[in-house]
Amino acid sequence: MKSSVAIKMPLSGRPSRPPTSPKSYVSDAIRRNQRRSILCSILNAPGAFLVAMGLFGKLDYDPARIHSLLANQTLTNLMLAVGIPWMLVCISCFIGLGIQRQRLLNNQPN
């Protein structure tokens, strides 16, 4: 006689972990929040670079001394048009992560 054991898999495809204590759940959530903050700051860097170069091209009296493309006003306008919304999306991400972190820290059991 054969015995078979069925392992139930959740929809995500990974086996479910055993239930953990609330304290470890909060610390895991805080670690995930920190990883997302690091990722968001890495994704923010190109937008900040575009805004910085666009402002330099707009406000400096001789932007061609850094690079000849910065003297092109159409290009600097495009840099600002792409960089500013990019940074606003990242800032909204940071605000959401900060609110989530505060909620986790306020509800953390001692």
C-alpha positions as CSV (number, residue, x, y, z in Angstrom):
1,M,0.0,0.0,0.0
2,K,1.4,3.4,-1.0
3,S,1.1,6.4,1.2
4,S,1.3,9.8,-0.3
5,V,1.6,13.1,1.4
6,A,0.3,16.1,-0.3
7,I,2.1,19.4,0.4
8,K,-0.2,22.3,0.0
9,M,1.5,25.2,-1.7
10,P,0.1,28.7,-1.5
11,L,-0.7,30.7,-4.7
12,S,2.7,32.5,-4.6
13,G,4.5,29.2,-5.3
14,R,6.5,29.2,-2.1
15,P,5.7,27.1,0.9
16,S,4.2,29.1,3.7
17,R,6.3,29.8,6.8
18,P,5.1,28.8,10.2
19,P,3.4,31.6,12.1
20,T,5.8,34.0,13.8
21,S,5.5,36.2,16.8
22,P,4.2,39.8,16.3
23,K,7.6,41.2,17.3
24,S,9.5,39.3,14.6
25,Y,6.8,40.2,12.1
26,V,7.3,43.9,12.9
27,S,11.1,43.6,12.6
28,D,10.8,41.8,9.3
29,A,8.5,44.5,8.0
30,I,10.9,47.2,9.2
31,R,13.8,45.4,7.3
32,R,11.7,45.2,4.2
33,N,10.9,48.9,4.6
34,Q,14.6,49.8,4.8
35,R,15.4,47.7,1.7
36,R,12.7,49.6,-0.2
37,S,14.0,52.9,1.0
38,I,17.5,52.0,-0.3
39,L,16.0,50.9,-3.6
40,C,14.0,54.2,-3.8
41,S,17.1,56.3,-3.1
42,I,19.0,54.4,-5.8
43,L,16.2,55.0,-8.3
44,N,16.2,58.7,-7.3
45,A,19.8,59.3,-8.3
46,P,19.3,59.6,-12.1
47,G,16.4,62.1,-11.6
48,A,18.5,64.2,-9.2
49,F,21.3,64.2,-11.8
50,L,19.0,65.3,-14.6
51,V,17.6,68.1,-12.5
52,A,21.1,69.2,-11.4
53,M,22.4,69.3,-14.9
54,G,19.3,71.0,-16.2
55,L,19.5,73.7,-13.6
56,F,23.2,74.1,-14.3
57,G,22.5,74.5,-18.0
58,K,19.7,77.0,-17.3
59,L,21.4,79.2,-14.6
60,D,25.1,79.2,-15.5
61,Y,26.4,81.9,-17.7
62,D,28.6,79.5,-19.7
63,P,27.3,75.9,-19.4
64,A,29.4,74.7,-22.3
65,R,32.5,74.7,-20.2
66,I,31.2,71.5,-18.5
67,H,29.8,69.9,-21.6
68,S,28.7,71.4,-25.0
69,L,25.2,69.8,-24.8
70,L,24.4,71.9,-21.7
71,A,24.4,75.0,-23.9
72,N,21.4,73.6,-25.8
73,Q,18.3,75.1,-24.1
74,T,16.0,72.5,-25.6
75,L,18.0,69.7,-24.0
76,T,18.1,71.4,-20.6
77,N,14.4,71.9,-20.7
78,L,14.0,68.2,-21.5
79,M,16.3,67.3,-18.6
80,L,14.1,69.3,-16.3
81,A,10.9,67.9,-17.8
82,V,12.0,64.4,-17.2
83,G,14.0,64.8,-13.9
84,I,11.4,66.8,-11.9
85,P,8.6,64.2,-12.2
86,W,11.0,61.4,-11.7
87,M,12.1,63.0,-8.4
88,L,8.5,63.7,-7.4
89,V,7.6,60.0,-7.8
90,C,10.6,59.0,-5.7
91,I,9.7,61.6,-3.0
92,S,6.1,60.3,-2.8
93,C,7.7,56.8,-2.4
94,F,9.8,58.1,0.5
95,I,6.8,59.7,2.1
96,G,4.8,56.5,2.0
97,L,7.7,54.5,3.3
98,G,8.2,57.0,6.2
99,I,4.6,56.8,7.2
100,Q,4.6,53.0,7.1
101,R,7.8,52.9,9.2
102,Q,6.3,55.2,11.8
103,R,3.2,53.0,12.0
104,L,5.3,49.9,12.4
105,L,7.5,51.6,15.1
106,N,4.4,52.9,17.0
107,N,2.7,49.5,17.1
108,Q,5.8,47.5,17.9
109,P,5.3,45.4,21.1
110,N,8.1,45.6,23.7
